[in-house]
Amino acid sequence: TEVSPPGSDNETELGARVKAANDANADIFISIHANSSTSPLKYGHEDYYYQGAGKSSKDLARSVYDEILNQMKLKGNGVLTANFYVIKYTKMPAELTEMEYLSNPEGEKKLKDSNFQKNIALAITQGLANYFVNLKGKIPAARIPPKDKYYKQLPCEKIHK
């Protein structure tokens, strides 16, 4: 989802994402990425949380990580701590997931595969559902985020399992 003006620098872009999540009073924040390394031999999946955010962020990262490993059979590199801007400055439990390494030829192949994309999206969704069920015993109702001149809702499909 676009939340910052076109041509924004990285800090403006990241700040806009955090502001959009905080202004929406979101229940959680998840940032989805493809990792990269200087070594083409590095591969696998990892999830990150900001240690200063508390147990909820760690639990969210663990839930998503476990479900991705369970469903995708990827090499797990762990649930790790980091000071990434988007997980440090959000006011809700937040995690950043690195699906696979784009710098690894096999990882790049997976990331470009539409079945991989669909299945990892389903695994992330199930991980989020597991987090909410474990935390509150229920999944929260969907909320429509606020719209402003820099925010546009991208089309999406309903995911059914």
N, C-alpha and C positions, 0 to 999 in steps of 0.2 A: 504494500500500500504506500502510495506517495504521500508524504506528510511535510515535505519541505519544498521551498521554491526551486525550480529548475536551476541547475548550475551551482547549487550550494556546496560549500566545502564540507569535509567529513565531520567536523565538530558541529556545524549547523545541522547537518543531516541527523546525526546521532541525538543531538539535543531535541530536535523536532520529534523524533520517535519516542523519546522519554516523555516529553511534554504531552504528546497525544495519549499515551498510555495513562499517565497520571491524571490528565484532565478528564479522561473517560472513566476514571475510578475503576479501572480494570481489576478483575479478580486475580489474574496472573499475567505475566509477560513472558513470552518465549520468542527468542531470536534464532532463526534457522539459517545455517551457513554451510558452505563447502570449504573445507580447510585446505591449506597449502603449506608446503615445506620446501626448503632448498634441496632436500633429498627426495628423489623420485621413488625411493624404497619405503618411505614412511607411508603407512596406511592405517585404516581403522576409524573407529567412531569414538567421540568423547563429548561429554556435556560439562558445562561450566556454571558455577554460581559464585556470587560475591559473598565471601565469608562473613563480612560485616552485616549482611542482610538477615542472618538468623537461620534457624532450623527449617522454616517453611521453604526457603529457596533451595536449600540442600535436598529436602524431601522431594521437591518438584523435579530437580535435576536428576535425582536418583530414579524417580518413577519413570521419567521419559527414557533415560538411559537403559534401564532394565527392560522396558518394553521393546525398545529398538533392538537390543541384543537378542531378546527372546524371539521376536518375529523375523528379524532380518539376517540373523546368523553372521553378523559382522564381527571383526576383531574389536574387542573392547579395550580402549586405552584409559578408561576410568572416568569417574566423576571428580572433577578438579575445581580448584578455586582460581579465580582471576579477577582483575580489576577492570574488566571491560566496561566502558562507559554505560552501555544500555542496561547492564545488570547491576551496576553500582548505584545509579541514580533513580531508578524506578522505585516507587513507594509500595509496590506490591511484590509478592514472591516472584522472582525472575530467574530464568535460566537461558543459557545460550547453547544450542546444540550444533555440533560440527558433524555433519552426516558422514562424510568420507573425505579423503584427500584428493583434490583435483589435480595435484602435482604428481600423483601416482597413476600410471597408465590404466591399470585395472580399476582404480577408484574413479578416474575420469569416465571410463566406459560405463560404470554403474550409474554415476550421476546423470549421464545423458540418456539413460534408458527410462522410458516412460513407465514401465512396470515397476522399476526400482523407486521412482518418484512417487507413484501412487501408493506403493506398499510402505514406504517410509512415512508418508503422510498419515496413513492409517495407524502405523505404530506410534507415531507422536500423539495422534488423537487418542488412542487407547491409553497411552501413558498419562495424558492429561486427565482423562476420565478416572483412571485409577487413583491419581493424586487427589482429586476432589472427593471421590468415594471414601478414601482412607482418611481424609481430613475432616470432612463435614457429613459424610454419609449420603451425600447427594450431589448431583451435578447442577451448577447454577444455571439459571435461565439466561438465554442469549440476550445481549444488549446491543443496540445499534450505536456505534461510536458517533460522536459529534462530527458535523461536517463544517469545514471552513474552506477558504479559497485554496488551501494547499493540500487538502485531504480529499481523496477520491476513493470510493469503494470499488474495488476490482471485482469483476464477476467471479463467482465460485459455484461449485456444485455441492449439493448435499451429499455427505459421505455416509453410506450405510454399510454396515458390516454383516 
